Amino acid sequence: MFLKFEDMKTNTHAAVTKIANFTNNSTSEDAIRRTVANSSVEKTREFWDSNQNRGITAKTLSVGSHVRKGIVGDWKTLFTVAQSQSYDVLIENDLRGSGLEMKHE
């Protein structure tokens, strides 16, 4: 299964459904709706903020605590033009023949 962040942001409900189907996890529409509602960057930040004082940390859950902006294309703010062009060439070569494509803006 291939799932791009851009696709998840465009239609999170469809992405969660795709993941559930891929993992053979038959689940209710309500469970999918709740998963979508609780998977936003805002909800993740809310979780970390509200649980810090209760001893629940990224370390106790064995997950990373770094939460970025959760927006498509934010990586561009970290790359120079030359880095972006180099990345485009690498990705184009790596994806050739896979049926996947990157949408460049």
C-alpha angles and dihedrals in degrees: 000000000000120000123172124207089233090057091048091053092046095051113004093172092057091046093052090047090050091051092048091050093046091053091045088241106150105202138166125263087243091056090050091048091050091047090053092046092050097043101070123116088244092055091047092053090046090053094051092045095048096044101045092089092048094060095254107135137159087257094055090049093042093234135115116266097203111113117185126197096281095224131129115253098015089127087074090071089063099046129076117226090258092050091049092051092048090049091050090055093047093049093045090053094045094048097044109124094008097100089238124114136187118229108223121199 
